[in-house]
Amino acid sequence: MIAIDTNVLLRYLLQDDHKQSPLATALILNNDSVLVTDVVLAETLWTLIGKRYRLSTDQLIDVLHALFAEPSIMFEDPQAVWGALKDFMNASSVKVGANRKQASFADTLIINKAKRIGDSHTIVYTFDQAALAVEGTKAP
């Protein structure tokens, strides 16, 4: 098994660098087991929704499905990632000030990891209004 950092996963997903992208692709496709840790996954998705790439929620969901479909990719905690994806896809947007906001994938991953490490009754306390719309959260 090998593990990859965020920049390798981004080059593989984006194919945006003529030198690094082929190396990242070869590394991922030529190894049987490539570990993507929770931190790398969250950081990758955070980068993809940021100012430079501006992926939509639907595009992020597509990226996650593609990663699950890649036979060599292994997640640190696949059940938590799958639960987070499900919660992320089902998260409703809430009004926060003058805007509407939806829980981020990182929010849903935090909640699902807490439930897996604790138990199904574990509550995640947060001030984030959008995250409070996800089951298993509570305001302090």
ChimeraX commands (.cxc) that place a marker at each C-alpha (Angstrom):
marker #1 position 0.00,0.00,0.00 radius 0.5
marker #1 position 1.04,3.55,-0.70 radius 0.5
marker #1 position -0.53,6.79,0.51 radius 0.5
marker #1 position -0.87,10.01,-1.43 radius 0.5
marker #1 position -0.99,13.65,-0.44 radius 0.5
marker #1 position -3.59,16.19,-1.52 radius 0.5
marker #1 position -1.47,17.61,-4.34 radius 0.5
marker #1 position -1.07,14.16,-5.94 radius 0.5
marker #1 position -4.81,13.49,-5.74 radius 0.5
marker #1 position -5.57,16.92,-7.22 radius 0.5
marker #1 position -3.18,16.41,-10.15 radius 0.5
marker #1 position -4.84,13.04,-10.83 radius 0.5
marker #1 position -8.37,14.45,-10.67 radius 0.5
marker #1 position -7.75,17.70,-12.53 radius 0.5
marker #1 position -5.17,16.58,-15.11 radius 0.5
marker #1 position -4.01,20.21,-15.13 radius 0.5
marker #1 position -0.22,19.90,-15.10 radius 0.5
marker #1 position 1.60,18.37,-18.06 radius 0.5
marker #1 position 4.45,17.07,-15.87 radius 0.5
marker #1 position 2.80,16.16,-12.56 radius 0.5
marker #1 position -0.59,14.86,-13.73 radius 0.5
marker #1 position 0.82,11.87,-15.69 radius 0.5
marker #1 position 3.03,10.98,-12.72 radius 0.5
marker #1 position 0.07,11.14,-10.33 radius 0.5
marker #1 position -2.07,9.06,-12.69 radius 0.5
marker #1 position 0.62,6.41,-13.08 radius 0.5
marker #1 position 1.15,6.28,-9.33 radius 0.5
marker #1 position -2.57,5.73,-8.67 radius 0.5
marker #1 position -3.31,3.37,-11.54 radius 0.5
marker #1 position -0.15,1.25,-11.20 radius 0.5
marker #1 position -0.60,0.43,-7.51 radius 0.5
marker #1 position -3.08,-2.04,-6.06 radius 0.5
marker #1 position -3.80,-0.01,-2.93 radius 0.5
marker #1 position -3.62,3.77,-2.72 radius 0.5
marker #1 position -4.65,5.22,0.64 radius 0.5
marker #1 position -6.56,8.50,0.69 radius 0.5
marker #1 position -6.77,9.65,4.30 radius 0.5
marker #1 position -9.71,11.64,5.62 radius 0.5
marker #1 position -7.54,14.76,5.84 radius 0.5
marker #1 position -6.40,14.42,2.22 radius 0.5
marker #1 position -9.98,13.87,1.05 radius 0.5
marker #1 position -11.35,16.85,2.98 radius 0.5
marker #1 position -8.49,19.09,1.84 radius 0.5
marker #1 position -8.95,17.99,-1.79 radius 0.5
marker #1 position -12.68,18.73,-1.79 radius 0.5
marker #1 position -12.11,22.04,0.02 radius 0.5
marker #1 position -9.66,23.02,-2.73 radius 0.5
marker #1 position -12.07,21.99,-5.49 radius 0.5
marker #1 position -14.89,24.20,-4.16 radius 0.5
marker #1 position -12.54,27.13,-3.57 radius 0.5
marker #1 position -12.00,30.28,-5.59 radius 0.5
marker #1 position -9.76,28.68,-8.22 radius 0.5
marker #1 position -11.84,25.64,-9.27 radius 0.5
marker #1 position -15.35,26.50,-7.99 radius 0.5
marker #1 position -16.85,23.04,-8.38 radius 0.5
marker #1 position -20.55,22.79,-7.63 radius 0.5
marker #1 position -22.07,20.43,-5.09 radius 0.5
marker #1 position -23.12,18.09,-7.90 radius 0.5
marker #1 position -19.59,18.10,-9.31 radius 0.5
marker #1 position -18.14,17.28,-5.87 radius 0.5
marker #1 position -20.56,14.38,-5.56 radius 0.5
marker #1 position -19.40,13.16,-8.98 radius 0.5
marker #1 position -15.76,13.36,-7.84 radius 0.5
marker #1 position -16.55,11.29,-4.74 radius 0.5
marker #1 position -18.41,8.68,-6.78 radius 0.5
marker #1 position -15.47,8.49,-9.20 radius 0.5
marker #1 position -13.03,7.96,-6.33 radius 0.5
marker #1 position -15.19,5.18,-4.90 radius 0.5
marker #1 position -15.28,3.59,-8.37 radius 0.5
marker #1 position -11.48,3.62,-8.76 radius 0.5
marker #1 position -10.37,0.09,-7.73 radius 0.5
marker #1 position -6.97,1.16,-6.41 radius 0.5
marker #1 position -8.29,3.94,-4.14 radius 0.5
marker #1 position -8.79,3.03,-0.49 radius 0.5
marker #1 position -10.22,5.40,2.08 radius 0.5
marker #1 position -9.05,5.62,5.68 radius 0.5
marker #1 position -12.60,4.99,6.87 radius 0.5
marker #1 position -14.79,4.11,3.87 radius 0.5
marker #1 position -17.96,3.74,5.95 radius 0.5
marker #1 position -17.57,7.22,7.40 radius 0.5
marker #1 position -16.81,8.66,3.95 radius 0.5
marker #1 position -19.84,6.90,2.46 radius 0.5
marker #1 position -22.06,8.15,5.32 radius 0.5
marker #1 position -20.66,11.65,4.88 radius 0.5
marker #1 position -21.38,11.51,1.15 radius 0.5
marker #1 position -24.96,10.41,1.85 radius 0.5
marker #1 position -25.46,13.20,4.40 radius 0.5
marker #1 position -23.80,15.74,2.09 radius 0.5
marker #1 position -26.09,14.75,-0.79 radius 0.5
marker #1 position -29.16,15.00,1.47 radius 0.5
marker #1 position -28.17,18.16,3.35 radius 0.5
marker #1 position -30.68,20.90,2.99 radius 0.5
marker #1 position -29.61,24.49,2.73 radius 0.5
marker #1 position -30.47,26.82,5.58 radius 0.5
marker #1 position -30.73,30.56,5.75 radius 0.5
marker #1 position -27.66,32.08,7.39 radius 0.5
marker #1 position -27.97,35.84,7.48 radius 0.5
marker #1 position -28.94,37.01,4.00 radius 0.5
marker #1 position -27.59,33.87,2.30 radius 0.5
marker #1 position -28.45,30.20,2.06 radius 0.5
marker #1 position -25.77,27.74,3.10 radius 0.5
marker #1 position -25.43,23.96,2.99 radius 0.5
marker #1 position -23.28,21.81,5.26 radius 0.5
marker #1 position -19.91,21.15,3.65 radius 0.5
marker #1 position -18.54,17.69,2.97 radius 0.5
marker #1 position -15.99,18.33,5.73 radius 0.5
marker #1 position -18.89,19.00,8.16 radius 0.5
marker #1 position -20.60,15.74,7.24 radius 0.5
marker #1 position -17.32,13.83,7.47 radius 0.5
marker #1 position -16.67,15.23,10.96 radius 0.5
marker #1 position -20.15,14.12,12.05 radius 0.5
marker #1 position -19.83,10.64,10.55 radius 0.5
marker #1 position -16.32,10.09,11.96 radius 0.5
marker #1 position -17.54,11.06,15.42 radius 0.5
marker #1 position -20.41,8.57,15.18 radius 0.5
marker #1 position -18.05,5.80,14.03 radius 0.5
marker #1 position -15.46,6.47,16.73 radius 0.5
marker #1 position -18.05,7.08,19.43 radius 0.5
marker #1 position -21.36,5.42,18.71 radius 0.5
marker #1 position -24.51,6.13,16.72 radius 0.5
marker #1 position -25.78,8.34,19.57 radius 0.5
marker #1 position -22.71,10.59,19.65 radius 0.5
marker #1 position -23.65,14.26,19.24 radius 0.5
marker #1 position -21.36,16.76,17.51 radius 0.5
marker #1 position -21.70,20.24,18.97 radius 0.5
marker #1 position -21.25,23.08,16.50 radius 0.5
marker #1 position -22.00,26.75,16.00 radius 0.5
marker #1 position -22.23,26.21,12.22 radius 0.5
marker #1 position -25.87,26.81,11.27 radius 0.5
marker #1 position -25.65,24.74,8.09 radius 0.5
marker #1 position -24.03,21.81,9.91 radius 0.5
marker #1 position -26.82,21.94,12.50 radius 0.5
marker #1 position -29.20,20.79,9.74 radius 0.5
marker #1 position -27.39,17.42,9.65 radius 0.5
marker #1 position -28.67,14.72,11.98 radius 0.5
marker #1 position -26.37,14.15,14.93 radius 0.5
marker #1 position -25.52,17.77,15.63 radius 0.5
marker #1 position -26.57,20.19,18.32 radius 0.5
marker #1 position -25.82,23.79,19.24 radius 0.5
marker #1 position -23.81,24.23,22.46 radius 0.5
marker link #1:1,2 radius 0.2
marker link #1:2,3 radius 0.2
marker link #1:3,4 radius 0.2
marker link #1:4,5 radius 0.2
marker link #1:5,6 radius 0.2
marker link #1:6,7 radius 0.2
marker link #1:7,8 radius 0.2
marker link #1:8,9 radius 0.2
marker link #1:9,10 radius 0.2
marker link #1:10,11 radius 0.2
marker link #1:11,12 radius 0.2
marker link #1:12,13 radius 0.2
marker link #1:13,14 radius 0.2
marker link #1:14,15 radius 0.2
marker link #1:15,16 radius 0.2
marker link #1:16,17 radius 0.2
marker link #1:17,18 radius 0.2
marker link #1:18,19 radius 0.2
marker link #1:19,20 radius 0.2
marker link #1:20,21 radius 0.2
marker link #1:21,22 radius 0.2
marker link #1:22,23 radius 0.2
marker link #1:23,24 radius 0.2
marker link #1:24,25 radius 0.2
marker link #1:25,26 radius 0.2
marker link #1:26,27 radius 0.2
marker link #1:27,28 radius 0.2
marker link #1:28,29 radius 0.2
marker link #1:29,30 radius 0.2
marker link #1:30,31 radius 0.2
marker link #1:31,32 radius 0.2
marker link #1:32,33 radius 0.2
marker link #1:33,34 radius 0.2
marker link #1:34,35 radius 0.2
marker link #1:35,36 radius 0.2
marker link #1:36,37 radius 0.2
marker link #1:37,38 radius 0.2
marker link #1:38,39 radius 0.2
marker link #1:39,40 radius 0.2
marker link #1:40,41 radius 0.2
marker link #1:41,42 radius 0.2
marker link #1:42,43 radius 0.2
marker link #1:43,44 radius 0.2
marker link #1:44,45 radius 0.2
marker link #1:45,46 radius 0.2
marker link #1:46,47 radius 0.2
marker link #1:47,48 radius 0.2
marker link #1:48,49 radius 0.2
marker link #1:49,50 radius 0.2
marker link #1:50,51 radius 0.2
marker link #1:51,52 radius 0.2
marker link #1:52,53 radius 0.2
marker link #1:53,54 radius 0.2
marker link #1:54,55 radius 0.2
marker link #1:55,56 radius 0.2
marker link #1:56,57 radius 0.2
marker link #1:57,58 radius 0.2
marker link #1:58,59 radius 0.2
marker link #1:59,60 radius 0.2
marker link #1:60,61 radius 0.2
marker link #1:61,62 radius 0.2
marker link #1:62,63 radius 0.2
marker link #1:63,64 radius 0.2
marker link #1:64,65 radius 0.2
marker link #1:65,66 radius 0.2
marker link #1:66,67 radius 0.2
marker link #1:67,68 radius 0.2
marker link #1:68,69 radius 0.2
marker link #1:69,70 radius 0.2
marker link #1:70,71 radius 0.2
marker link #1:71,72 radius 0.2
marker link #1:72,73 radius 0.2
marker link #1:73,74 radius 0.2
marker link #1:74,75 radius 0.2
marker link #1:75,76 radius 0.2
marker link #1:76,77 radius 0.2
marker link #1:77,78 radius 0.2
marker link #1:78,79 radius 0.2
marker link #1:79,80 radius 0.2
marker link #1:80,81 radius 0.2
marker link #1:81,82 radius 0.2
marker link #1:82,83 radius 0.2
marker link #1:83,84 radius 0.2
marker link #1:84,85 radius 0.2
marker link #1:85,86 radius 0.2
marker link #1:86,87 radius 0.2
marker link #1:87,88 radius 0.2
marker link #1:88,89 radius 0.2
marker link #1:89,90 radius 0.2
marker link #1:90,91 radius 0.2
marker link #1:91,92 radius 0.2
marker link #1:92,93 radius 0.2
marker link #1:93,94 radius 0.2
marker link #1:94,95 radius 0.2
marker link #1:95,96 radius 0.2
marker link #1:96,97 radius 0.2
marker link #1:97,98 radius 0.2
marker link #1:98,99 radius 0.2
marker link #1:99,100 radius 0.2
marker link #1:100,101 radius 0.2
marker link #1:101,102 radius 0.2
marker link #1:102,103 radius 0.2
marker link #1:103,104 radius 0.2
marker link #1:104,105 radius 0.2
marker link #1:105,106 radius 0.2
marker link #1:106,107 radius 0.2
marker link #1:107,108 radius 0.2
marker link #1:108,109 radius 0.2
marker link #1:109,110 radius 0.2
marker link #1:110,111 radius 0.2
marker link #1:111,112 radius 0.2
marker link #1:112,113 radius 0.2
marker link #1:113,114 radius 0.2
marker link #1:114,115 radius 0.2
marker link #1:115,116 radius 0.2
marker link #1:116,117 radius 0.2
marker link #1:117,118 radius 0.2
marker link #1:118,119 radius 0.2
marker link #1:119,120 radius 0.2
marker link #1:120,121 radius 0.2
marker link #1:121,122 radius 0.2
marker link #1:122,123 radius 0.2
marker link #1:123,124 radius 0.2
marker link #1:124,125 radius 0.2
marker link #1:125,126 radius 0.2
marker link #1:126,127 radius 0.2
marker link #1:127,128 radius 0.2
marker link #1:128,129 radius 0.2
marker link #1:129,130 radius 0.2
marker link #1:130,131 radius 0.2
marker link #1:131,132 radius 0.2
marker link #1:132,133 radius 0.2
marker link #1:133,134 radius 0.2
marker link #1:134,135 radius 0.2
marker link #1:135,136 radius 0.2
marker link #1:136,137 radius 0.2
marker link #1:137,138 radius 0.2
marker link #1:138,139 radius 0.2
marker link #1:139,140 radius 0.2
view
